[in-house]
Amino acid sequence: MPHRYFTRELADGRAALTGSDAHHLADVMRAKLGEEVVLCGPDGLEYLGTVTAIEPGRVEFSVTDGTTSKAEPDCTVTLFAGYPKQGKLEEVIRHSVELGATEVVPFFSRYCVAAPKKEDAKNERYNRIAAEAAKQAGRAMLPHVAMPLPDFAAVCAAMKDFDLVLFFYEGGGAPLREVLHPGQYKRIAIITGSEGGFSVEEAAAAKAAGAVTVGLGPRILRCETAPLAALTAAMLLTLQKIATSQARCLVLALHPKNATVPCPHGLAPPGAGASLQAGCHISCSSILKAGSYENHPRPFPGTVGCTEHACHGAAPWASRPPCCTQQSLCRHAKPRH
């Protein structure tokens, strides 16, 4: 797979890398004339670049027409994260970028343990971390890490820029699956708190500013875990592109045990036969019981589950499991019922 670089020098079929990226490609990777790399421009498109010149501190390319990246979600998601202590923000930034966040905005609130300190220098490092994560994840644009907002009032003031603001409150709220639907929003904001959570007054201020108060279930998540769970859920429920490993069993986690689970994608009512979305373990073509599904074997990595059969020669199942629409020739072992 070609190496991936971000550049702002890209126009009229030509592009260039300078600085550390040029050093990495020319001196570390020892690129040669004619070698191909993936270049991502400020327009969020991917270009295939062919090395045409290598100079000290500069590498030049001819580029193909830009193509839309499969790694970029169709809606932009901004994460407002309560400022955590002891370097946890770096972990939140790294994984949030991998999950598809467009921007990360730290903020201080009433119960934050951390206090502002050398934020200008930290912000430079945070954006470097975001850039490294974007390259690793195959993103086509560089997510931005903003300077931290001084208080929760500043967060509320920023809510007007979004189609939907999700305020994740430890006090509980609406189930996320009832709020998010495919194709409904273009700009979504997610707000999660620091170690101390939110005060009652902050929760009321968020609601007054137009945020929808939602929850992630009965368990209290750590401040570095909640943003990742919220982002993954938002991407899945709005049918964005996320890795299979991120999507596995998430729908079950969002539904109470033994509750009836309809099509998690919102594409069709139960029994309508909507096609299974890649990377999801839940069949869209049938209703199932979350508790019953726990005993069913996992699909092989990279497959889509029991409703699309590509195997032959296996012994027919004695009975149909609740998430399967065919009774015979399944590649999976007989379910334990």
C-alpha positions, -999 to +999 in steps of 0.1 A: +000+000+000+014+034-009+024+057+019+000+086+027+009+122+031-010+155+036-001+186+016-015+220+008+007+224-023-016+207-047-030+223-079-032+218-117-020+182-116+011+190-096+019+186-059+048+189-034+059+179+000+082+200+022+096+199+057+094+167+078+072+148+053+096+155+025+125+143+048+106+111+057+098+102+021+131+111+006+156+102+034+138+076+055+118+058+029+144+064+002+118+072-024+129+071-061+117+089-092+085+072-104+074+059-070+038+064-061+023+077-029-012+088-018-015+125-013-044+141+005-052+178-003-070+205+016-102+196-004-105+162+015-099+142-017-072+115-023-047+118-052-023+092-065+010+111-068+041+100-088+075+113-077+089+136-104+117+154-085+136+150-052+154+180-038+168+188-004+137+194+018+113+191-011+097+163-031+075+170-062+048+149-078+025+147-108-010+137-095-041+121-109-076+134-105-089+134-069-112+107-057-135+106-027-121+088+002-139+057+016-125+065+050-143+099+054-178+099+070-206+115+051-215+138+081-189+157+101-187+149+138-171+173+163-162+160+197-164+184+227-144+166+254-141+176+290-104+182+297-091+151+316-060+149+337-027+131+333-024+131+295-056+112+288-066+138+263-039+124+239-056+090+240-090+106+233-077+126+204-058+096+188-088+072+189-114+099+181-095+106+148-093+069+140-131+067+146-139+095+122-141+127+142-135+159+122-126+181+151-118+177+188-126+206+211-114+202+247-131+223+273-129+231+310-160+228+332-170+231+368-158+196+379-127+193+357-097+182+378-072+195+352-063+232+350-051+252+320-013+251+317+009+258+287-020+251+263-004+267+233+025+242+234+002+213+242-021+222+213+008+219+188+015+184+202-022+175+201-025+184+164+006+163+156-010+134+173-042+140+153-021+141+121-003+108+129-036+091+137-052+104+105-023+089+085-025+056+103-063+054+099-062+062+062-081+095+066-082+119+036-084+151+057-065+164+088-088+166+118-082+197+139-077+200+176-089+234+188-076+254+217-095+245+249-127+264+257-125+282+291-158+270+305-191+253+297-208+285+287-184+287+257-195+251+247-231+262+248-224+292+227-208+269+200-239+247+198-256+269+172-232+257+145-245+222+144-276+203+131-277+181+162-259+183+196-257+152+217-251+159+254-239+127+270-250+129+307-242+105+334-276+113+348-292+095+318-312+107+289-329+095+257-316+063+241-292+072+214-310+049+188-341+070+191-323+102+183-299+093+155-311+082+121-293+077+088-290+107+065-308+131+088-279+153+099-247+168+082-231+183+113-232+166+146-216+176+179-209+151+207-203+165+243-187+143+270-174+152+304-142+150+324-136+128+354-160+148+375-188+148+350-213+176+347-231+197+373-269+199+373-266+235+362-244+226+332-269+199+322-297+224+323-276+250+303-269+224+276-306+216+273-315+253+271-289+258+243-306+231+222-286+200+230-304+166+232-295+148+265-286+112+258-271+083+277-249+053+270-266+028+292-266+020+329-228+018+333-206+048+341-178+050+316-144+066+322-139+100+307-115+086+281-139+058+272-171+077+269-161+098+238-150+066+219-182+048+227-203+078+218-184+083+185-187+047+175-224+046+183-230+078+163-211+065+133-229+032+134-264+046+138-260+071+111-246+045+087-211+060+085-180+040+076-164+024+106-142-006+109-158-040+116-139-043+149-154-011+161-190-021+152-191-056+166-217-062+192-223-024+196-260-027+187-264-053+214-247-030+239-272-003+230-302-025+237-313-039+270-309-076+274-338-097+261-353-066+243-366-070+208-340-055+184-353-042+151-331-033+121-303-013+137-297+008+106-332+023+105-336+013+068-367-009+072-391-022+097-386-057+111-392-084+085-389-060+055-357-078+043-333-048+043-298-059+033-273-065+061-247-037+064-211-048+062-194-051+095-226-056+115-235-088+134-273-081+134-296-093+106-317-065+092-342-091+078-355-104+111-363-095+146-341-112+172-338-114+209-306-099+222-303-126+249-308-154+224-282-140+200-255-142+227-253-180+221-249-178+184-214-183+169-196-151+158-192-146+120-157-150+106-137-118+106-146-096+076-179-114+069-214-100+073-231-127+092-257-154+087-281-138+063-256-139+034-244-175+028-213-181+008-204-215+021-214-250+009-210-285+022-216-279+059-242-300+077-277-284+077-287-268+109-312-287+130-331-255+137-329-220+125-312-195+150-331-162+156-307-142+135-306-165+104-330-165+074-318-198+060-317-233+076-292-252+056-257-250+041-243-226+066-206-224+072-210-219+109-212-247+135-246-258+147-258-231+171-261-240+208-298-238+216 
